[in-house]
């Protein structure tokens, strides 16, 4: 009888220990809108593995690519009340909640990838991320799809080359204003329908990072691909503020430091893949060119009114700090 009681006691203790371990493990559902072969997904896997190692399995990151949990806007909403714990959201989509996040999407604000990265990692970038606190998100760092490039059925060397053209755009006030400033007609079209719109001549041009141009085969239905680096497509890596603040300080630090550490890897992976995309375009029928340096000033001048039009939404002080920081980083 005593032996039976002892066995029962051991079984109960073991059961409680197992249950305790299960309860101690925290799940971090990590959202993103890209396929599993993207630089973002590869970086998310690295983040997952490092977090598991550094928290000794206390935090399990489960990655949900391809908007499999929700689209970006819905995912951000669910993060606000803790139903999704974290992920990456395009800055353009976050501007639906926090207008200041439009800043990185301004046309021709960054002269190079190096300046863009240094700016986003600076104290001004941190101030921009901090504005997400107001909407229930914990902003940590910036990942990317890279700079956007032009594709058209005509050569593009000056702003006048867009005059009268119909350009496919995403549903974004800043992007619509950008192309209107160059005399073109912006036409909002869903990303999934862009290839057909280009193929059928519904629009003459579009803009996207190289990863989207090649993976969606836009270069196969456009005669010109122009490396313009005219606008940046960034992602903010965010956590649900409600969820994040419920963690102990050590775990919070591990998550933040690991996400920032993986940022360099994610950007390097984006650049590495872009070299391959360039080769793919070179081997296609599309003509590949770079926006002439002497033309960049003309584009900057033509689109600068867009910056002023959105100054109040972004915040005058924040925008002026951004200009000052970018001048410092470019050495002028």
C-alpha positions as CSV (number, residue, x, y, z in Angstrom):
1,X,0.0,0.0,0.0
2,X,2.8,2.4,0.9
3,X,4.6,1.5,-2.3
4,X,1.5,2.2,-4.3
5,X,1.1,5.5,-2.6
6,X,4.8,6.3,-3.2
7,X,4.4,5.5,-6.9
8,X,1.3,7.7,-7.1
9,X,3.0,10.6,-5.4
10,X,6.0,10.4,-7.8
11,X,3.6,10.2,-10.8
12,X,1.7,13.3,-9.5
13,X,5.0,15.2,-8.9
14,X,6.2,14.3,-12.4
15,X,2.9,15.4,-13.9
16,X,3.1,18.7,-12.1
17,X,6.7,19.3,-13.2
18,X,5.9,18.6,-16.8
19,X,2.8,20.9,-16.7
20,X,4.9,23.5,-15.0
21,X,7.5,23.3,-17.8
22,X,4.8,23.6,-20.5
23,X,3.3,26.6,-18.7
24,X,6.7,28.3,-18.4
25,X,7.2,28.2,-22.1
26,X,6.0,31.4,-23.9
27,X,5.0,31.3,-27.6
28,X,5.9,34.3,-29.8
29,X,3.8,34.1,-33.0
30,X,5.9,36.0,-35.6
31,X,4.0,37.5,-38.5
32,X,5.3,38.5,-41.9
33,X,3.8,38.9,-45.4
34,X,6.6,37.3,-47.5
35,X,7.3,33.8,-48.8
36,X,9.6,31.3,-47.1
37,X,12.4,31.9,-49.6
38,X,12.6,35.6,-48.7
39,X,15.5,37.3,-46.9
40,X,13.0,38.3,-44.2
41,X,12.0,34.7,-43.5
42,X,15.6,33.5,-43.4
43,X,16.4,36.3,-40.9
44,X,13.2,35.4,-38.9
45,X,14.5,31.8,-38.7
46,X,17.9,33.1,-37.4
47,X,16.1,35.2,-34.8
48,X,14.0,32.2,-33.7
49,X,17.0,30.0,-33.2
50,X,19.0,32.6,-31.3
51,X,16.1,33.4,-29.0
52,X,15.5,29.7,-28.3
53,X,19.2,29.4,-27.4
54,X,19.5,32.5,-25.3
55,X,16.3,32.0,-23.4
56,X,17.0,28.3,-22.9
57,X,13.8,27.4,-24.7
58,X,11.7,29.7,-22.5
59,X,10.5,31.7,-25.6
60,X,9.5,29.7,-28.7
61,X,9.2,31.8,-31.8
62,X,6.7,30.4,-34.3
63,X,7.0,32.0,-37.7
64,X,3.9,32.6,-39.9
65,X,4.9,33.7,-43.4
66,X,2.7,34.8,-46.3
67,X,0.1,36.6,-44.2
68,X,-1.0,33.2,-42.9
69,X,-2.2,34.7,-39.7
70,X,-3.6,37.9,-41.1
71,X,-2.7,40.6,-43.5
72,X,-0.3,43.3,-42.3
73,X,-3.0,45.8,-41.1
74,X,-5.0,43.0,-39.4
75,X,-1.8,41.7,-37.8
76,X,-0.9,45.1,-36.4
77,X,-4.4,45.4,-35.0
78,X,-4.1,42.0,-33.3
79,X,-0.7,42.9,-31.9
80,X,-2.3,46.0,-30.2
81,X,-4.3,43.7,-28.0
82,X,-1.8,40.8,-27.7
83,X,-3.4,38.2,-30.0
84,X,-0.2,38.2,-32.1
85,X,3.0,38.8,-30.2
86,X,5.3,40.2,-32.9
87,X,6.5,40.4,-36.5
88,X,7.5,42.7,-39.2
89,X,5.2,45.2,-40.8
90,X,5.9,47.5,-43.8
91,X,6.3,51.1,-42.6
92,X,3.8,52.2,-45.2
93,X,1.2,49.9,-43.6
94,X,2.0,51.1,-40.1
95,X,1.4,54.7,-41.2
96,X,-2.3,53.8,-41.1
97,X,-1.9,53.7,-37.3
98,X,1.0,56.1,-36.8
99,X,1.5,58.8,-39.5
100,X,5.1,59.5,-38.5
101,X,6.0,56.1,-39.9
102,X,5.6,57.5,-43.4
103,X,9.0,59.2,-43.0
104,X,11.1,56.3,-44.5
105,X,8.7,56.1,-47.5
106,X,9.4,59.7,-48.6
107,X,10.8,59.8,-52.2
108,X,14.5,60.4,-52.5
109,X,15.0,61.0,-48.8
110,X,17.9,58.5,-48.6
111,X,20.9,59.0,-51.0
112,X,22.2,55.4,-50.6
113,X,21.5,52.2,-48.8
114,X,24.4,52.9,-46.4
115,X,22.9,56.2,-45.3
116,X,19.5,54.7,-45.0
117,X,20.8,52.0,-42.7
118,X,22.9,54.4,-40.6
119,X,19.9,56.7,-40.3
120,X,17.4,54.0,-39.3
121,X,19.9,52.7,-36.7
122,X,20.5,56.2,-35.3
123,X,18.9,58.0,-32.4
124,X,16.4,59.6,-34.9
125,X,15.5,56.1,-36.1
126,X,14.9,55.1,-32.4
127,X,12.8,58.2,-31.9
128,X,10.7,57.1,-34.9
129,X,10.3,53.6,-33.5
130,X,9.3,55.1,-30.2
131,X,6.3,56.7,-31.7
132,X,4.8,53.2,-32.0
133,X,4.4,53.1,-28.2
134,X,1.4,55.4,-28.7
135,X,-0.5,52.8,-30.7
136,X,0.3,49.8,-28.5
137,X,3.4,48.5,-30.3
138,X,7.0,48.1,-29.2
139,X,9.2,49.2,-32.1
140,X,12.6,47.5,-32.1
141,X,14.5,47.8,-35.4
142,X,14.1,48.1,-39.1
143,X,14.4,45.3,-41.7
144,X,13.9,45.8,-45.4
145,X,13.0,44.6,-48.8
146,X,15.5,47.2,-50.1
147,X,15.2,50.2,-52.3
148,X,12.5,50.5,-54.9
149,X,13.3,50.7,-58.6
150,X,11.3,51.9,-61.6
151,X,10.1,49.6,-64.5
152,X,8.5,51.1,-67.5
153,X,7.8,50.6,-71.2
154,X,10.0,53.6,-71.9
155,X,13.4,54.8,-70.9
156,X,13.6,56.8,-67.7
157,X,16.3,59.4,-67.2
158,X,14.4,62.5,-66.1
159,X,11.1,63.3,-64.2
160,X,9.7,64.3,-67.6
161,X,9.8,60.7,-68.7
162,X,6.9,60.0,-66.3
163,X,4.8,62.9,-67.8
164,X,1.4,61.5,-68.9
165,X,2.3,57.9,-68.0
166,X,-0.1,55.7,-66.0
167,X,1.8,54.2,-63.1
168,X,0.7,51.3,-60.9
169,X,1.0,52.2,-57.2
170,X,0.1,50.7,-53.9
171,X,-2.7,52.4,-51.9
172,X,-0.5,54.9,-50.2
173,X,-1.0,58.7,-50.2
174,X,2.7,59.4,-50.3
175,X,3.3,57.2,-53.3
176,X,0.3,58.6,-55.1
177,X,1.5,62.1,-54.4
178,X,5.1,61.1,-55.6
179,X,4.0,60.2,-59.1
180,X,1.5,63.0,-59.4
181,X,4.4,65.4,-58.7
182,X,6.1,64.0,-61.8
183,X,3.0,64.5,-64.0
184,X,1.9,60.9,-64.2
185,X,-1.4,59.3,-63.4
186,X,-1.0,56.9,-60.4
187,X,-3.4,54.0,-60.5
188,X,-3.8,51.9,-57.3
189,X,-3.8,48.2,-58.2
190,X,-3.4,45.2,-55.9
191,X,0.1,43.7,-56.0
192,X,-1.3,40.4,-57.1
193,X,-2.9,42.0,-60.1
194,X,0.1,44.1,-61.2
195,X,1.6,41.6,-63.7
196,X,-1.7,41.4,-65.6
197,X,-2.1,45.2,-65.6
198,X,1.4,45.6,-67.0
199,X,0.9,42.8,-69.6
200,X,-2.4,44.2,-70.8
201,X,-1.2,47.8,-70.9
202,X,-3.6,49.1,-68.2
203,X,-0.5,50.9,-66.8
204,X,2.8,51.9,-68.3
205,X,5.1,51.7,-65.3
206,X,5.4,50.5,-61.7
207,X,7.9,50.6,-58.8
208,X,9.1,47.8,-56.5
209,X,12.2,46.4,-55.0
210,X,14.2,44.0,-57.2
211,X,12.9,41.0,-55.2
212,X,9.4,41.8,-56.2
213,X,10.3,42.7,-59.8
214,X,12.0,39.4,-60.4
215,X,9.8,37.1,-58.4
216,X,6.6,38.6,-59.9
217,X,8.3,38.6,-63.4
218,X,7.5,42.3,-64.0
219,X,10.7,42.5,-66.0
220,X,9.2,40.1,-68.5
221,X,6.4,42.5,-69.4
222,X,8.3,45.8,-69.2
223,X,10.9,46.9,-71.6
224,X,13.0,48.9,-69.1
225,X,14.2,48.3,-65.6
226,X,15.8,51.4,-64.0
227,X,18.0,51.1,-60.9
228,X,16.8,54.3,-59.3
229,X,16.9,53.7,-55.5
230,X,14.3,56.4,-55.3
231,X,12.4,55.2,-52.3
232,X,12.9,52.7,-49.5
233,X,10.7,49.8,-48.6
234,X,11.3,49.2,-44.9
235,X,9.8,46.9,-42.3
236,X,9.5,47.7,-38.7
237,X,10.1,44.8,-36.4
238,X,7.6,45.2,-33.6
239,X,6.2,43.4,-30.6
240,X,2.8,43.7,-29.0
241,X,3.5,46.3,-26.3
242,X,0.9,44.6,-24.0
243,X,2.6,41.2,-24.4
244,X,6.2,42.6,-24.2
245,X,5.6,44.5,-21.0
246,X,4.4,41.3,-19.4
247,X,7.9,39.7,-19.8
248,X,10.7,39.9,-17.3
249,X,13.4,42.5,-18.0
250,X,16.0,39.9,-19.0
251,X,13.8,38.3,-21.6
252,X,12.8,41.7,-22.9
253,X,16.5,42.6,-23.4
254,X,17.2,39.3,-25.1
255,X,14.4,39.8,-27.6
256,X,15.5,43.4,-28.4
257,X,19.2,42.7,-28.6
258,X,18.7,39.6,-30.7
259,X,16.4,41.4,-33.2
260,X,18.8,44.2,-33.6
261,X,21.7,41.8,-34.0
262,X,19.9,39.9,-36.8
263,X,19.2,43.2,-38.6
264,X,22.6,43.4,-40.2
265,X,22.2,39.8,-41.4
266,X,18.8,40.5,-42.9
267,X,20.1,43.5,-44.8
268,X,23.2,41.6,-46.0
269,X,21.0,38.8,-47.2
270,X,18.8,41.3,-49.1
271,X,21.9,42.7,-50.8
272,X,23.3,39.3,-51.6
273,X,20.0,38.3,-53.3
274,X,19.8,41.5,-55.2
275,X,23.0,40.7,-57.0
276,X,21.3,37.6,-58.3
277,X,18.2,39.5,-59.3
278,X,20.4,41.9,-61.4
279,X,21.8,39.0,-63.3
280,X,18.3,37.6,-64.0
281,X,17.3,40.9,-65.4
282,X,20.4,41.2,-67.5
283,X,19.6,37.8,-69.0
284,X,16.1,38.9,-69.9
285,X,14.8,41.0,-72.8
286,X,14.4,44.0,-70.6
287,X,16.9,46.9,-70.9
288,X,18.7,47.5,-67.5
289,X,20.0,50.9,-66.7
290,X,20.9,53.1,-63.8
291,X,19.4,56.5,-63.1
292,X,22.1,59.0,-64.1
293,X,23.7,60.8,-61.2
294,X,23.0,64.2,-62.8
295,X,19.3,63.4,-63.0
296,X,18.9,62.5,-59.3
297,X,18.9,66.2,-58.3
298,X,16.1,66.9,-60.8
299,X,14.0,64.0,-59.3
300,X,14.7,65.2,-55.8
301,X,13.6,68.7,-56.7
302,X,10.5,67.5,-58.4
303,X,9.4,65.3,-55.5
304,X,10.4,67.6,-52.6
305,X,6.9,69.2,-52.4
306,X,5.7,65.7,-51.4
307,X,7.8,66.0,-48.2
308,X,6.3,69.3,-47.4
309,X,2.8,68.1,-48.1
310,X,3.2,65.4,-45.4
311,X,5.3,67.4,-43.0
312,X,2.5,68.0,-40.5
313,X,1.5,64.3,-40.5
314,X,5.0,63.1,-39.9
315,X,5.9,65.8,-37.5
316,X,7.9,69.0,-38.3
317,X,10.5,68.4,-35.6
318,X,11.0,64.7,-36.5
319,X,11.3,65.6,-40.2
320,X,13.8,68.4,-39.6
321,X,15.9,66.0,-37.3
322,X,15.8,63.5,-40.1
323,X,17.1,66.0,-42.7
324,X,19.9,67.1,-40.3
325,X,20.9,63.5,-39.6
326,X,21.0,62.5,-43.2
327,X,23.1,65.6,-44.1
328,X,25.6,64.5,-41.4
329,X,25.7,60.9,-42.6
330,X,26.2,61.9,-46.2
331,X,28.9,64.4,-45.2
332,X,27.3,67.5,-46.6
